[in-house]
Amino acid sequence: MPSMPLDAVRPHDEGVALADRAEASLVARAAEGELQAFEQLYRAYHPRLTRFLDRLTRRPALVGELLNDTMLVVWNRAASYNGQSKVSTWIFAIGYRKAMKALSRLDEPLPDEPDDDQPAPPESSPEYHAARSQIREVLAQALDHLSFEQRAIVHLAYFHGIGCREISDIVGCPVDTVKTRMFHARRRLKTLLAGRLEDWL
């Protein structure tokens, strides 16, 4: 039987696997009522979930409540986590459903499309760093004009580095649907960003 090449498992992959096992262990300990384990999970996911929920809902006033509701479910249902998906998939799926339910109870129009169209200053000065910040803002504003489902997929893929299969588990739709939504989201973003970032990127 041939031996496995020494480089078959990359250090990065080993690190990710160890992190996944560590998080699964925290969930198992939380399921047994260990508050310290839950607090570790909360600290680990607080910044990621906050960013995700903020960009997904576009309503900062909701984010704190949604974050706490999500983590309360994690605490109360830790015993239901079966290890068939990553802990991150499980937690993001809870957050996604909480956000979807919260937005379904609201009936507010989308914000108007921004018309801020400033050219970028030369690269090398404080103005350049301000321009990079403006790029992020322009991208964020463009994302606001995607549908809820498209926005969720774009954020999970590009801001959290999550693959299509895991995204399909989070949002509860087939992988092909994830890919289709991503295709339409990219096409929409290309239209929204036309002429706005070409001088900066």
N, C-alpha and C positions, 0 to 999 in steps of 0.2 A: 504494500500500500504506500503510495507516494506521500512524502511528508509535506506539510503546508509550508509555503515560502515564508521566510521571516517577515517579509513586508506585506503579507496578505492582509493583516489587520493593522490599519494605520493608528498611530497614537491618538489622533483626533477622534476616530471612531471609538476607540477604547474609552476615551474621556467622556464622550457623549453617553456611552452605555453605562458607565459608572454613575454619571449624574442621573440617568433615568432610574437606575436601581436605587440610588439614594433617595430620590423623590418618592418612589413607590414604597420604600421603607417608612418614610415620613407619613404617608397616607395610612399605611397599616397601623402605625403607632397612634395616629390621630383617631383611627377607628376604635382603638382600645381606650380612648378617652384621654390620651396624653396631650395636654394643652401645649406643652413646649414644642412638640412636633408640629402641631397645627400652626403655632406662631412662626416657626421657621418657614413653613409653606407660605404663610401670609406675607412675610417679608420678601420671600423670593419672587412671588407673583404680583405683589402690589404695583411695582412700576410698569411691568409688562401689560398687566390687565388694565391699568389706568390709561396707558397710551391707546390700547386697542379700543376700549369702551369710549374714550373721548373722541377718537377719530370716527368710530362707527356710528355713534349717536349724534355727534356734533352739538351736543347739549351738555356743557360742563356741569350744570346744576344737577344732572342725573347721575354723573359718573360715580360720585362717592357712594350713593345709595346702591347703584348697580354692583359696584365692587364688593360692598359689604354683603349684599344679597347673594352674590356668587360664592363668596368665601363661606357664608353661613351654610349654603348647600354642601360645600366641600366638607365642612365640619360635621353636619348632621348625617350626610350620606357617605362618609368615608368608607364605611363597611361595604358599600355597594360597588366600589371600584374593584374590578375583576382582573386588572392587569393585561387585558387584551389590547389596550391602546396605551400610548404614553400618558403619563400624568398630565402633561401640558395639553394634550388633545382633549382629555376629559374635562379639565378646568376651563379651557377656552370654549368648549362646547356649552358648558353651563353658562358662561358669560354671554355667549352669542344668543342663547335662548332667552336669557333675562333681558338683554337689550332689545331683542325682537318683540317680546311681549310689552315692554315699556313703551316702545315707539308705536305699537299698534293701538295703544290707549290714547295717543296724542293725535291731534289733527292740526298740525302746524305746517305752513308752506315752507318750501326750501328757500334759503337765502338767495338774493339776487346774485347773478354772476359778477365777480369783481372785474373792474376795468383798469386796475393799476397796471401800467405797462411801462416800467422804467427800464432804460438801458443799463447794462452793467458797467461799473467802473473798471479801470485797469487792474490786473491781478498783481498785488504786492502791497496793498495799503489797508488800513482799517476799513476803507470803503469797500474793498473786495470782500472782506468777511461779512460786512453788512449785506452785500449783494448775495452771498451764499445763503444767508439767513432768509433773504427775500425769495430765493429760489425755493427753499423749503415751504415758505408761506404760499407761493404760487401753486406748488404741487398740492399742498393741503387744500387750497381753495378749489382746485380742479377736482380733487377726489370727492369733495362735498357734492358735486353734481352727478356722481354715479348713483345708481340704485343702492339700496341697503345691501342687497346680496352681492353686487359687484364690489362695493367698497370693502365688505368683509373679506372677500377673497384676495383682493389686492393687498390689503394690510397684512393679512396672515402670510401671504407669499413673500412680499417684498420688505416688510418691516419686521417680521418675526422669523423669516427664513423657513417657513413650513411648506412641505411638499404637497402636491395635489392629493395624494391618497389620504394624508392626515387631515387636510382641509376638508375633504369629503366627509370624514368622520365628524369633524367639528360642526359643520353646517348642515349635515344630514341629507346630502344629496350624492348621486353617483359621481365618480371621477370624471366621466365625460361631460357632465353638467358643469362641474368646476372648470374644466378646460374651455367650455363654450362661454361661460360667464367671463372668464379671464380674457378670451379673445375679444368679446364685445367691450369689455372695460378698457382694454388697451386701445382699441379703435376710437372709443369715445374720448379717452385722455389725449390721444394724438390730435384730435380735432380741437379739444379745449385748449391745448397748449401750443397750437400752431402759432408761430410768430412771437411767442412770449419768452421762450427759453433758448431759442437757437443761438443767440448771441452770448449766452452764458455757458452752455454745455459743450 
